[in-house]
Amino acid sequence: MSAADFESTEDAVRAVLADSLSLDATRVAAFDTDTALFGSLPELDSMAVAGLLTALEDRLDIIIDDDEVDGEMLESFGALLAFVERKIKR
């Protein structure tokens, strides 16, 4: 995957986070790889996870199996982005 592909994937993940969690786009734009997500963002509670994952699937044309969902993939923005990158490469 080229750097341009990575940037567009990162932008897509940011857009999905902003849209599905009703977060300000400026706030999401400031997320770095270490920005904590689940457990740190009040908007990302257990009820919001399903919506976020569905939005990622729809926007990025990927399938996320239930057994792939764990706390580590939602721990930080970097972890979520890495997970999505792996799904796209498959």
PDB file of N, CA, C and O in Angstrom:
ATOM      1  N   MET A   1       0.841  -1.173   0.000  1.00  0.00           N
ATOM      2  CA  MET A   1       0.000   0.000   0.000  1.00  0.00           C
ATOM      3  C   MET A   1       0.889   1.238   0.000  1.00  0.00           C
ATOM      4  O   MET A   1       1.867   1.299   0.744  1.00  0.00           O
ATOM      5  N   SER A   2       0.562   2.204  -0.812  1.00  0.00           N
ATOM      6  CA  SER A   2       1.384   3.406  -0.896  1.00  0.00           C
ATOM      7  C   SER A   2       1.078   4.358   0.251  1.00  0.00           C
ATOM      8  O   SER A   2       0.105   4.173   0.981  1.00  0.00           O
ATOM      9  N   ALA A   3       1.908   5.365   0.401  1.00  0.00           N
ATOM     10  CA  ALA A   3       1.680   6.374   1.441  1.00  0.00           C
ATOM     11  C   ALA A   3       0.349   7.082   1.203  1.00  0.00           C
ATOM     12  O   ALA A   3      -0.363   7.406   2.153  1.00  0.00           O
ATOM     13  N   ALA A   4       0.017   7.319  -0.056  1.00  0.00           N
ATOM     14  CA  ALA A   4      -1.259   7.967  -0.367  1.00  0.00           C
ATOM     15  C   ALA A   4      -2.430   7.106   0.079  1.00  0.00           C
ATOM     16  O   ALA A   4      -3.420   7.624   0.595  1.00  0.00           O
ATOM     17  N   ASP A   5      -2.325   5.789  -0.116  1.00  0.00           N
ATOM     18  CA  ASP A   5      -3.377   4.883   0.339  1.00  0.00           C
ATOM     19  C   ASP A   5      -3.514   4.947   1.859  1.00  0.00           C
ATOM     20  O   ASP A   5      -4.624   4.957   2.390  1.00  0.00           O
ATOM     21  N   PHE A   6      -2.377   4.989   2.549  1.00  0.00           N
ATOM     22  CA  PHE A   6      -2.406   5.041   4.008  1.00  0.00           C
ATOM     23  C   PHE A   6      -3.084   6.320   4.472  1.00  0.00           C
ATOM     24  O   PHE A   6      -3.901   6.291   5.392  1.00  0.00           O
ATOM     25  N   GLU A   7      -2.755   7.429   3.849  1.00  0.00           N
ATOM     26  CA  GLU A   7      -3.362   8.696   4.246  1.00  0.00           C
ATOM     27  C   GLU A   7      -4.870   8.679   4.009  1.00  0.00           C
ATOM     28  O   GLU A   7      -5.633   9.179   4.836  1.00  0.00           O
ATOM     29  N   SER A   8      -5.296   8.116   2.903  1.00  0.00           N
ATOM     30  CA  SER A   8      -6.729   8.090   2.639  1.00  0.00           C
ATOM     31  C   SER A   8      -7.442   7.140   3.603  1.00  0.00           C
ATOM     32  O   SER A   8      -8.575   7.406   4.003  1.00  0.00           O
ATOM     33  N   THR A   9      -6.804   6.057   3.974  1.00  0.00           N
ATOM     34  CA  THR A   9      -7.381   5.147   4.963  1.00  0.00           C
ATOM     35  C   THR A   9      -7.458   5.835   6.316  1.00  0.00           C
ATOM     36  O   THR A   9      -8.467   5.734   7.014  1.00  0.00           O
ATOM     37  N   GLU A  10      -6.401   6.526   6.681  1.00  0.00           N
ATOM     38  CA  GLU A  10      -6.399   7.253   7.952  1.00  0.00           C
ATOM     39  C   GLU A  10      -7.499   8.312   7.962  1.00  0.00           C
ATOM     40  O   GLU A  10      -8.215   8.464   8.952  1.00  0.00           O
ATOM     41  N   ASP A  11      -7.626   9.034   6.865  1.00  0.00           N
ATOM     42  CA  ASP A  11      -8.682  10.041   6.764  1.00  0.00           C
ATOM     43  C   ASP A  11     -10.060   9.398   6.877  1.00  0.00           C
ATOM     44  O   ASP A  11     -10.953   9.950   7.520  1.00  0.00           O
ATOM     45  N   ALA A  12     -10.231   8.246   6.262  1.00  0.00           N
ATOM     46  CA  ALA A  12     -11.516   7.545   6.316  1.00  0.00           C
ATOM     47  C   ALA A  12     -11.833   7.098   7.741  1.00  0.00           C
ATOM     48  O   ALA A  12     -12.970   7.230   8.193  1.00  0.00           O
ATOM     49  N   VAL A  13     -10.843   6.574   8.445  1.00  0.00           N
ATOM     50  CA  VAL A  13     -11.055   6.136   9.836  1.00  0.00           C
ATOM     51  C   VAL A  13     -11.406   7.342  10.698  1.00  0.00           C
ATOM     52  O   VAL A  13     -12.292   7.261  11.549  1.00  0.00           O
ATOM     53  N   ARG A  14     -10.720   8.449  10.484  1.00  0.00           N
ATOM     54  CA  ARG A  14     -11.037   9.675  11.236  1.00  0.00           C
ATOM     55  C   ARG A  14     -12.477  10.121  10.953  1.00  0.00           C
ATOM     56  O   ARG A  14     -13.210  10.484  11.873  1.00  0.00           O
ATOM     57  N   ALA A  15     -12.874  10.091   9.687  1.00  0.00           N
ATOM     58  CA  ALA A  15     -14.227  10.512   9.316  1.00  0.00           C
ATOM     59  C   ALA A  15     -15.275   9.603   9.946  1.00  0.00           C
ATOM     60  O   ALA A  15     -16.309  10.077  10.419  1.00  0.00           O
ATOM     61  N   VAL A  16     -15.014   8.303   9.954  1.00  0.00           N
ATOM     62  CA  VAL A  16     -15.958   7.359  10.565  1.00  0.00           C
ATOM     63  C   VAL A  16     -16.071   7.622  12.062  1.00  0.00           C
ATOM     64  O   VAL A  16     -17.174   7.621  12.609  1.00  0.00           O
ATOM     65  N   LEU A  17     -14.948   7.847  12.725  1.00  0.00           N
ATOM     66  CA  LEU A  17     -14.991   8.162  14.160  1.00  0.00           C
ATOM     67  C   LEU A  17     -15.812   9.420  14.405  1.00  0.00           C
ATOM     68  O   LEU A  17     -16.675   9.441  15.283  1.00  0.00           O
ATOM     69  N   ALA A  18     -15.546  10.461  13.634  1.00  0.00           N
ATOM     70  CA  ALA A  18     -16.267  11.720  13.816  1.00  0.00           C
ATOM     71  C   ALA A  18     -17.764  11.538  13.562  1.00  0.00           C
ATOM     72  O   ALA A  18     -18.596  11.990  14.349  1.00  0.00           O
ATOM     73  N   ASP A  19     -18.092  10.875  12.463  1.00  0.00           N
ATOM     74  CA  ASP A  19     -19.501  10.715  12.090  1.00  0.00           C
ATOM     75  C   ASP A  19     -20.251   9.787  13.035  1.00  0.00           C
ATOM     76  O   ASP A  19     -21.333  10.130  13.513  1.00  0.00           O
ATOM     77  N   SER A  20     -19.692   8.631  13.303  1.00  0.00           N
ATOM     78  CA  SER A  20     -20.436   7.636  14.079  1.00  0.00           C
ATOM     79  C   SER A  20     -20.517   7.976  15.564  1.00  0.00           C
ATOM     80  O   SER A  20     -21.440   7.540  16.252  1.00  0.00           O
ATOM     81  N   LEU A  21     -19.550   8.757  16.062  1.00  0.00           N
ATOM     82  CA  LEU A  21     -19.564   9.118  17.478  1.00  0.00           C
ATOM     83  C   LEU A  21     -19.990  10.568  17.705  1.00  0.00           C
ATOM     84  O   LEU A  21     -20.002  11.050  18.837  1.00  0.00           O
ATOM     85  N   SER A  22     -20.338  11.258  16.616  1.00  0.00           N
ATOM     86  CA  SER A  22     -20.720  12.674  16.685  1.00  0.00           C
ATOM     87  C   SER A  22     -19.646  13.517  17.362  1.00  0.00           C
ATOM     88  O   SER A  22     -19.933  14.355  18.217  1.00  0.00           O
ATOM     89  N   LEU A  23     -18.400  13.273  16.957  1.00  0.00           N
ATOM     90  CA  LEU A  23     -17.270  14.036  17.482  1.00  0.00           C
ATOM     91  C   LEU A  23     -16.938  15.180  16.535  1.00  0.00           C
ATOM     92  O   LEU A  23     -17.160  15.080  15.329  1.00  0.00           O
ATOM     93  N   ASP A  24     -16.416  16.245  17.073  1.00  0.00           N
ATOM     94  CA  ASP A  24     -15.975  17.366  16.257  1.00  0.00           C
ATOM     95  C   ASP A  24     -14.794  16.920  15.397  1.00  0.00           C
ATOM     96  O   ASP A  24     -13.851  16.310  15.901  1.00  0.00           O
ATOM     97  N   ALA A  25     -14.844  17.223  14.108  1.00  0.00           N
ATOM     98  CA  ALA A  25     -13.789  16.801  13.179  1.00  0.00           C
ATOM     99  C   ALA A  25     -12.426  17.360  13.574  1.00  0.00           C
ATOM    100  O   ALA A  25     -11.408  16.701  13.365  1.00  0.00           O
ATOM    101  N   THR A  26     -12.392  18.561  14.140  1.00  0.00           N
ATOM    102  CA  THR A  26     -11.128  19.152  14.581  1.00  0.00           C
ATOM    103  C   THR A  26     -10.527  18.332  15.719  1.00  0.00           C
ATOM    104  O   THR A  26      -9.314  18.129  15.778  1.00  0.00           O
ATOM    105  N   ARG A  27     -11.373  17.874  16.602  1.00  0.00           N
ATOM    106  CA  ARG A  27     -10.915  17.027  17.716  1.00  0.00           C
ATOM    107  C   ARG A  27     -10.323  15.723  17.181  1.00  0.00           C
ATOM    108  O   ARG A  27      -9.250  15.300  17.611  1.00  0.00           O
ATOM    109  N   VAL A  28     -11.018  15.099  16.253  1.00  0.00           N
ATOM    110  CA  VAL A  28     -10.557  13.822  15.692  1.00  0.00           C
ATOM    111  C   VAL A  28      -9.278  14.028  14.874  1.00  0.00           C
ATOM    112  O   VAL A  28      -8.410  13.156  14.858  1.00  0.00           O
ATOM    113  N   ALA A  29      -9.158  15.157  14.205  1.00  0.00           N
ATOM    114  CA  ALA A  29      -7.958  15.450  13.416  1.00  0.00           C
ATOM    115  C   ALA A  29      -6.716  15.524  14.296  1.00  0.00           C
ATOM    116  O   ALA A  29      -5.603  15.292  13.825  1.00  0.00           O
ATOM    117  N   ALA A  30      -6.904  15.846  15.566  1.00  0.00           N
ATOM    118  CA  ALA A  30      -5.778  15.953  16.494  1.00  0.00           C
ATOM    119  C   ALA A  30      -5.372  14.606  17.095  1.00  0.00           C
ATOM    120  O   ALA A  30      -4.360  14.528  17.792  1.00  0.00           O
ATOM    121  N   PHE A  31      -6.138  13.552  16.840  1.00  0.00           N
ATOM    122  CA  PHE A  31      -5.786  12.231  17.362  1.00  0.00           C
ATOM    123  C   PHE A  31      -4.447  11.797  16.769  1.00  0.00           C
ATOM    124  O   PHE A  31      -4.214  11.945  15.570  1.00  0.00           O
ATOM    125  N   ASP A  32      -3.575  11.263  17.614  1.00  0.00           N
ATOM    126  CA  ASP A  32      -2.354  10.634  17.113  1.00  0.00           C
ATOM    127  C   ASP A  32      -2.432   9.155  17.437  1.00  0.00           C
ATOM    128  O   ASP A  32      -3.430   8.690  17.987  1.00  0.00           O
ATOM    129  N   THR A  33      -1.393   8.414  17.101  1.00  0.00           N
ATOM    130  CA  THR A  33      -1.458   6.957  17.284  1.00  0.00           C
ATOM    131  C   THR A  33      -1.652   6.551  18.740  1.00  0.00           C
ATOM    132  O   THR A  33      -2.160   5.464  19.012  1.00  0.00           O
ATOM    133  N   ASP A  34      -1.260   7.398  19.668  1.00  0.00           N
ATOM    134  CA  ASP A  34      -1.378   7.064  21.091  1.00  0.00           C
ATOM    135  C   ASP A  34      -2.676   7.545  21.734  1.00  0.00           C
ATOM    136  O   ASP A  34      -2.908   7.286  22.915  1.00  0.00           O
ATOM    137  N   THR A  35      -3.518   8.234  20.984  1.00  0.00           N
ATOM    138  CA  THR A  35      -4.767   8.732  21.554  1.00  0.00           C
ATOM    139  C   THR A  35      -5.642   7.559  21.970  1.00  0.00           C
ATOM    140  O   THR A  35      -6.013   6.721  21.148  1.00  0.00           O
ATOM    141  N   ALA A  36      -5.963   7.513  23.250  1.00  0.00           N
ATOM    142  CA  ALA A  36      -6.788   6.423  23.787  1.00  0.00           C
ATOM    143  C   ALA A  36      -8.226   6.577  23.302  1.00  0.00           C
ATOM    144  O   ALA A  36      -8.749   7.688  23.223  1.00  0.00           O
ATOM    145  N   LEU A  37      -8.851   5.459  22.983  1.00  0.00           N
ATOM    146  CA  LEU A  37     -10.230   5.473  22.502  1.00  0.00           C
ATOM    147  C   LEU A  37     -11.164   4.853  23.539  1.00  0.00           C
ATOM    148  O   LEU A  37     -11.687   5.553  24.405  1.00  0.00           O
ATOM    149  N   PHE A  38     -11.371   3.534  23.448  1.00  0.00           N
ATOM    150  CA  PHE A  38     -12.334   2.867  24.324  1.00  0.00           C
ATOM    151  C   PHE A  38     -11.903   3.006  25.782  1.00  0.00           C
ATOM    152  O   PHE A  38     -10.771   2.687  26.146  1.00  0.00           O
ATOM    153  N   GLY A  39     -12.817   3.484  26.596  1.00  0.00           N
ATOM    154  CA  GLY A  39     -12.514   3.705  28.006  1.00  0.00           C
ATOM    155  C   GLY A  39     -12.052   5.124  28.284  1.00  0.00           C
ATOM    156  O   GLY A  39     -12.037   5.557  29.436  1.00  0.00           O
ATOM    157  N   SER A  40     -11.673   5.853  27.238  1.00  0.00           N
ATOM    158  CA  SER A  40     -11.228   7.231  27.403  1.00  0.00           C
ATOM    159  C   SER A  40     -12.162   8.235  26.731  1.00  0.00           C
ATOM    160  O   SER A  40     -12.313   9.362  27.202  1.00  0.00           O
ATOM    161  N   LEU A  41     -12.770   7.832  25.654  1.00  0.00           N
ATOM    162  CA  LEU A  41     -13.753   8.680  24.978  1.00  0.00           C
ATOM    163  C   LEU A  41     -15.132   8.308  25.506  1.00  0.00           C
ATOM    164  O   LEU A  41     -15.592   7.192  25.264  1.00  0.00           O
ATOM    165  N   PRO A  42     -15.797   9.199  26.212  1.00  0.00           N
ATOM    166  CA  PRO A  42     -17.128   8.848  26.727  1.00  0.00           C
ATOM    167  C   PRO A  42     -18.110   8.488  25.613  1.00  0.00           C
ATOM    168  O   PRO A  42     -19.041   7.713  25.828  1.00  0.00           O
ATOM    169  N   GLU A  43     -17.899   9.053  24.427  1.00  0.00           N
ATOM    170  CA  GLU A  43     -18.787   8.764  23.301  1.00  0.00           C
ATOM    171  C   GLU A  43     -18.631   7.333  22.795  1.00  0.00           C
ATOM    172  O   GLU A  43     -19.552   6.794  22.181  1.00  0.00           O
ATOM    173  N   LEU A  44     -17.485   6.715  23.043  1.00  0.00           N
ATOM    174  CA  LEU A  44     -17.239   5.346  22.572  1.00  0.00           C
ATOM    175  C   LEU A  44     -17.470   4.371  23.718  1.00  0.00           C
ATOM    176  O   LEU A  44     -16.535   3.880  24.351  1.00  0.00           O
ATOM    177  N   ASP A  45     -18.743   4.113  23.959  1.00  0.00           N
ATOM    178  CA  ASP A  45     -19.097   3.127  24.975  1.00  0.00           C
ATOM    179  C   ASP A  45     -19.436   1.810  24.285  1.00  0.00           C
ATOM    180  O   ASP A  45     -19.357   1.709  23.061  1.00  0.00           O
ATOM    181  N   SER A  46     -19.807   0.818  25.057  1.00  0.00           N
ATOM    182  CA  SER A  46     -20.058  -0.504  24.477  1.00  0.00           C
ATOM    183  C   SER A  46     -21.195  -0.470  23.457  1.00  0.00           C
ATOM    184  O   SER A  46     -21.188  -1.255  22.508  1.00  0.00           O
ATOM    185  N   MET A  47     -22.152   0.405  23.629  1.00  0.00           N
ATOM    186  CA  MET A  47     -23.250   0.509  22.677  1.00  0.00           C
ATOM    187  C   MET A  47     -22.796   1.137  21.354  1.00  0.00           C
ATOM    188  O   MET A  47     -23.323   0.802  20.293  1.00  0.00           O
ATOM    189  N   ALA A  48     -21.834   2.033  21.420  1.00  0.00           N
ATOM    190  CA  ALA A  48     -21.359   2.732  20.219  1.00  0.00           C
ATOM    191  C   ALA A  48     -20.400   1.880  19.395  1.00  0.00           C
ATOM    192  O   ALA A  48     -20.204   2.145  18.210  1.00  0.00           O
ATOM    193  N   VAL A  49     -19.806   0.869  20.002  1.00  0.00           N
ATOM    194  CA  VAL A  49     -18.826   0.043  19.298  1.00  0.00           C
ATOM    195  C   VAL A  49     -19.441  -0.612  18.065  1.00  0.00           C
ATOM    196  O   VAL A  49     -18.841  -0.591  16.990  1.00  0.00           O
ATOM    197  N   ALA A  50     -20.617  -1.186  18.206  1.00  0.00           N
ATOM    198  CA  ALA A  50     -21.266  -1.858  17.065  1.00  0.00           C
ATOM    199  C   ALA A  50     -21.494  -0.889  15.918  1.00  0.00           C
ATOM    200  O   ALA A  50     -21.247  -1.232  14.762  1.00  0.00           O
ATOM    201  N   GLY A  51     -21.956   0.305  16.217  1.00  0.00           N
ATOM    202  CA  GLY A  51     -22.174   1.309  15.181  1.00  0.00           C
ATOM    203  C   GLY A  51     -20.886   1.732  14.508  1.00  0.00           C
ATOM    204  O   GLY A  51     -20.843   1.915  13.291  1.00  0.00           O
ATOM    205  N   LEU A  52     -19.840   1.886  15.297  1.00  0.00           N
ATOM    206  CA  LEU A  52     -18.539   2.256  14.750  1.00  0.00           C
ATOM    207  C   LEU A  52     -18.019   1.176  13.815  1.00  0.00           C
ATOM    208  O   LEU A  52     -17.547   1.480  12.720  1.00  0.00           O
ATOM    209  N   LEU A  53     -18.100  -0.072  14.233  1.00  0.00           N
ATOM    210  CA  LEU A  53     -17.600  -1.176  13.412  1.00  0.00           C
ATOM    211  C   LEU A  53     -18.403  -1.316  12.127  1.00  0.00           C
ATOM    212  O   LEU A  53     -17.837  -1.561  11.062  1.00  0.00           O
ATOM    213  N   THR A  54     -19.715  -1.163  12.221  1.00  0.00           N
ATOM    214  CA  THR A  54     -20.562  -1.225  11.025  1.00  0.00           C
ATOM    215  C   THR A  54     -20.213  -0.097  10.068  1.00  0.00           C
ATOM    216  O   THR A  54     -20.154  -0.307   8.856  1.00  0.00           O
ATOM    217  N   ALA A  55     -19.984   1.085  10.595  1.00  0.00           N
ATOM    218  CA  ALA A  55     -19.618   2.225   9.752  1.00  0.00           C
ATOM    219  C   ALA A  55     -18.271   1.997   9.071  1.00  0.00           C
ATOM    220  O   ALA A  55     -18.100   2.347   7.903  1.00  0.00           O
ATOM    221  N   LEU A  56     -17.312   1.412   9.795  1.00  0.00           N
ATOM    222  CA  LEU A  56     -16.013   1.089   9.191  1.00  0.00           C
ATOM    223  C   LEU A  56     -16.181   0.077   8.063  1.00  0.00           C
ATOM    224  O   LEU A  56     -15.587   0.222   6.995  1.00  0.00           O
ATOM    225  N   GLU A  57     -16.989  -0.941   8.306  1.00  0.00           N
ATOM    226  CA  GLU A  57     -17.238  -1.951   7.269  1.00  0.00           C
ATOM    227  C   GLU A  57     -17.836  -1.320   6.022  1.00  0.00           C
ATOM    228  O   GLU A  57     -17.395  -1.591   4.905  1.00  0.00           O
ATOM    229  N   ASP A  58     -18.837  -0.482   6.220  1.00  0.00           N
ATOM    230  CA  ASP A  58     -19.527   0.144   5.085  1.00  0.00           C
ATOM    231  C   ASP A  58     -18.615   1.098   4.324  1.00  0.00           C
ATOM    232  O   ASP A  58     -18.570   1.071   3.094  1.00  0.00           O
ATOM    233  N   ARG A  59     -17.897   1.933   5.048  1.00  0.00           N
ATOM    234  CA  ARG A  59     -17.068   2.975   4.413  1.00  0.00           C
ATOM    235  C   ARG A  59     -15.850   2.394   3.711  1.00  0.00           C
ATOM    236  O   ARG A  59     -15.439   2.882   2.658  1.00  0.00           O
ATOM    237  N   LEU A  60     -15.272   1.345   4.302  1.00  0.00           N
ATOM    238  CA  LEU A  60     -14.002   0.814   3.793  1.00  0.00           C
ATOM    239  C   LEU A  60     -14.153  -0.528   3.088  1.00  0.00           C
ATOM    240  O   LEU A  60     -13.165  -1.125   2.660  1.00  0.00           O
ATOM    241  N   ASP A  61     -15.387  -0.999   2.968  1.00  0.00           N
ATOM    242  CA  ASP A  61     -15.673  -2.257   2.280  1.00  0.00           C
ATOM    243  C   ASP A  61     -14.861  -3.419   2.853  1.00  0.00           C
ATOM    244  O   ASP A  61     -14.199  -4.160   2.126  1.00  0.00           O
ATOM    245  N   ILE A  62     -14.934  -3.552   4.179  1.00  0.00           N
ATOM    246  CA  ILE A  62     -14.259  -4.650   4.880  1.00  0.00           C
ATOM    247  C   ILE A  62     -15.307  -5.404   5.690  1.00  0.00           C
ATOM    248  O   ILE A  62     -16.422  -4.922   5.894  1.00  0.00           O
ATOM    249  N   ILE A  63     -14.932  -6.586   6.144  1.00  0.00           N
ATOM    250  CA  ILE A  63     -15.789  -7.390   7.019  1.00  0.00           C
ATOM    251  C   ILE A  63     -15.019  -7.582   8.323  1.00  0.00           C
ATOM    252  O   ILE A  63     -13.872  -8.030   8.321  1.00  0.00           O
ATOM    253  N   ILE A  64     -15.657  -7.242   9.419  1.00  0.00           N
ATOM    254  CA  ILE A  64     -15.053  -7.429  10.735  1.00  0.00           C
ATOM    255  C   ILE A  64     -15.827  -8.524  11.442  1.00  0.00           C
ATOM    256  O   ILE A  64     -16.999  -8.351  11.777  1.00  0.00           O
ATOM    257  N   ASP A  65     -15.171  -9.650  11.667  1.00  0.00           N
ATOM    258  CA  ASP A  65     -15.807 -10.774  12.348  1.00  0.00           C
ATOM    259  C   ASP A  65     -15.847 -10.518  13.850  1.00  0.00           C
ATOM    260  O   ASP A  65     -14.967  -9.862  14.407  1.00  0.00           O
ATOM    261  N   ASP A  66     -16.875 -11.043  14.490  1.00  0.00           N
ATOM    262  CA  ASP A  66     -17.042 -10.845  15.931  1.00  0.00           C
ATOM    263  C   ASP A  66     -15.812 -11.266  16.724  1.00  0.00           C
ATOM    264  O   ASP A  66     -15.450 -10.612  17.702  1.00  0.00           O
ATOM    265  N   ASP A  67     -15.165 -12.355  16.308  1.00  0.00           N
ATOM    266  CA  ASP A  67     -14.005 -12.850  17.063  1.00  0.00           C
ATOM    267  C   ASP A  67     -12.761 -11.972  16.884  1.00  0.00           C
ATOM    268  O   ASP A  67     -11.755 -12.185  17.561  1.00  0.00           O
ATOM    269  N   GLU A  68     -12.820 -11.001  15.992  1.00  0.00           N
ATOM    270  CA  GLU A  68     -11.703 -10.079  15.803  1.00  0.00           C
ATOM    271  C   GLU A  68     -11.803  -8.848  16.707  1.00  0.00           C
ATOM    272  O   GLU A  68     -10.838  -8.099  16.861  1.00  0.00           O
ATOM    273  N   VAL A  69     -12.958  -8.656  17.289  1.00  0.00           N
ATOM    274  CA  VAL A  69     -13.194  -7.467  18.104  1.00  0.00           C
ATOM    275  C   VAL A  69     -12.724  -7.733  19.524  1.00  0.00           C
ATOM    276  O   VAL A  69     -13.189  -8.656  20.193  1.00  0.00           O
ATOM    277  N   ASP A  70     -11.785  -6.897  19.968  1.00  0.00           N
ATOM    278  CA  ASP A  70     -11.296  -7.006  21.341  1.00  0.00           C
ATOM    279  C   ASP A  70     -10.862  -5.624  21.823  1.00  0.00           C
ATOM    280  O   ASP A  70     -10.842  -4.657  21.061  1.00  0.00           O
ATOM    281  N   GLY A  71     -10.523  -5.560  23.072  1.00  0.00           N
ATOM    282  CA  GLY A  71     -10.127  -4.288  23.667  1.00  0.00           C
ATOM    283  C   GLY A  71      -8.886  -3.697  23.049  1.00  0.00           C
ATOM    284  O   GLY A  71      -8.743  -2.476  22.994  1.00  0.00           O
ATOM    285  N   GLU A  72      -7.985  -4.541  22.583  1.00  0.00           N
ATOM    286  CA  GLU A  72      -6.735  -4.041  22.016  1.00  0.00           C
ATOM    287  C   GLU A  72      -6.963  -3.248  20.734  1.00  0.00           C
ATOM    288  O   GLU A  72      -6.312  -2.225  20.523  1.00  0.00           O
ATOM    289  N   MET A  73      -7.872  -3.700  19.874  1.00  0.00           N
ATOM    290  CA  MET A  73      -8.099  -3.003  18.604  1.00  0.00           C
ATOM    291  C   MET A  73      -8.731  -1.637  18.807  1.00  0.00           C
ATOM    292  O   MET A  73      -8.609  -0.768  17.944  1.00  0.00           O
ATOM    293  N   LEU A  74      -9.403  -1.433  19.931  1.00  0.00           N
ATOM    294  CA  LEU A  74     -10.050  -0.162  20.223  1.00  0.00           C
ATOM    295  C   LEU A  74      -9.312   0.630  21.302  1.00  0.00           C
ATOM    296  O   LEU A  74      -9.802   1.657  21.771  1.00  0.00           O
ATOM    297  N   GLU A  75      -8.144   0.151  21.689  1.00  0.00           N
ATOM    298  CA  GLU A  75      -7.389   0.790  22.761  1.00  0.00           C
ATOM    299  C   GLU A  75      -6.935   2.197  22.390  1.00  0.00           C
ATOM    300  O   GLU A  75      -6.996   3.111  23.212  1.00  0.00           O
ATOM    301  N   SER A  76      -6.481   2.368  21.150  1.00  0.00           N
ATOM    302  CA  SER A  76      -5.969   3.668  20.721  1.00  0.00           C
ATOM    303  C   SER A  76      -6.295   3.887  19.251  1.00  0.00           C
ATOM    304  O   SER A  76      -6.667   2.957  18.536  1.00  0.00           O
ATOM    305  N   PHE A  77      -6.150   5.125  18.817  1.00  0.00           N
ATOM    306  CA  PHE A  77      -6.365   5.423  17.408  1.00  0.00           C
ATOM    307  C   PHE A  77      -5.388   4.629  16.546  1.00  0.00           C
ATOM    308  O   PHE A  77      -5.767   4.113  15.494  1.00  0.00           O
ATOM    309  N   GLY A  78      -4.148   4.529  16.980  1.00  0.00           N
ATOM    310  CA  GLY A  78      -3.146   3.778  16.231  1.00  0.00           C
ATOM    311  C   GLY A  78      -3.495   2.304  16.113  1.00  0.00           C
ATOM    312  O   GLY A  78      -3.302   1.702  15.056  1.00  0.00           O
ATOM    313  N   ALA A  79      -4.008   1.719  17.187  1.00  0.00           N
ATOM    314  CA  ALA A  79      -4.395   0.309  17.165  1.00  0.00           C
ATOM    315  C   ALA A  79      -5.571   0.091  16.221  1.00  0.00           C
ATOM    316  O   ALA A  79      -5.596  -0.888  15.475  1.00  0.00           O
ATOM    317  N   LEU A  80      -6.537   0.992  16.250  1.00  0.00           N
ATOM    318  CA  LEU A  80      -7.685   0.866  15.346  1.00  0.00           C
ATOM    319  C   LEU A  80      -7.246   1.030  13.898  1.00  0.00           C
ATOM    320  O   LEU A  80      -7.684   0.278  13.027  1.00  0.00           O
ATOM    321  N   LEU A  81      -6.391   1.998  13.638  1.00  0.00           N
ATOM    322  CA  LEU A  81      -5.904   2.224  12.284  1.00  0.00           C
ATOM    323  C   LEU A  81      -5.111   1.015  11.786  1.00  0.00           C
ATOM    324  O   LEU A  81      -5.275   0.602  10.638  1.00  0.00           O
ATOM    325  N   ALA A  82      -4.258   0.448  12.632  1.00  0.00           N
ATOM    326  CA  ALA A  82      -3.481  -0.732  12.244  1.00  0.00           C
ATOM    327  C   ALA A  82      -4.405  -1.909  11.940  1.00  0.00           C
ATOM    328  O   ALA A  82      -4.176  -2.650  10.985  1.00  0.00           O
ATOM    329  N   PHE A  83      -5.448  -2.080  12.750  1.00  0.00           N
ATOM    330  CA  PHE A  83      -6.416  -3.151  12.504  1.00  0.00           C
ATOM    331  C   PHE A  83      -7.073  -2.977  11.142  1.00  0.00           C
ATOM    332  O   PHE A  83      -7.159  -3.925  10.361  1.00  0.00           O
ATOM    333  N   VAL A  84      -7.536  -1.760  10.858  1.00  0.00           N
ATOM    334  CA  VAL A  84      -8.191  -1.483   9.579  1.00  0.00           C
ATOM    335  C   VAL A  84      -7.223  -1.705   8.419  1.00  0.00           C
ATOM    336  O   VAL A  84      -7.603  -2.271   7.393  1.00  0.00           O
ATOM    337  N   GLU A  85      -5.994  -1.270   8.574  1.00  0.00           N
ATOM    338  CA  GLU A  85      -4.979  -1.482   7.523  1.00  0.00           C
ATOM    339  C   GLU A  85      -4.789  -2.975   7.227  1.00  0.00           C
ATOM    340  O   GLU A  85      -4.686  -3.371   6.066  1.00  0.00           O
ATOM    341  N   ARG A  86      -4.744  -3.799   8.280  1.00  0.00           N
ATOM    342  CA  ARG A  86      -4.602  -5.246   8.089  1.00  0.00           C
ATOM    343  C   ARG A  86      -5.819  -5.813   7.364  1.00  0.00           C
ATOM    344  O   ARG A  86      -5.675  -6.683   6.504  1.00  0.00           O
ATOM    345  N   LYS A  87      -7.006  -5.334   7.699  1.00  0.00           N
ATOM    346  CA  LYS A  87      -8.226  -5.823   7.050  1.00  0.00           C
ATOM    347  C   LYS A  87      -8.241  -5.455   5.567  1.00  0.00           C
ATOM    348  O   LYS A  87      -8.677  -6.251   4.735  1.00  0.00           O
ATOM    349  N   ILE A  88      -7.778  -4.279   5.242  1.00  0.00           N
ATOM    350  CA  ILE A  88      -7.774  -3.827   3.846  1.00  0.00           C
ATOM    351  C   ILE A  88      -6.792  -4.641   3.012  1.00  0.00           C
ATOM    352  O   ILE A  88      -7.047  -4.903   1.836  1.00  0.00           O
ATOM    353  N   LYS A  89      -5.688  -5.036   3.602  1.00  0.00           N
ATOM    354  CA  LYS A  89      -4.653  -5.780   2.864  1.00  0.00           C
ATOM    355  C   LYS A  89      -5.081  -7.202   2.542  1.00  0.00           C
ATOM    356  O   LYS A  89      -4.507  -7.829   1.653  1.00  0.00           O
ATOM    357  N   ARG A  90      -6.075  -7.720   3.246  1.00  0.00           N
ATOM    358  CA  ARG A  90      -6.499  -9.110   3.016  1.00  0.00           C
ATOM    359  C   ARG A  90      -7.182  -9.276   1.713  1.00  0.00           C
ATOM    360  O   ARG A  90      -7.599 -10.382   1.371  1.00  0.00           O
TER     361      ARG A  90
END
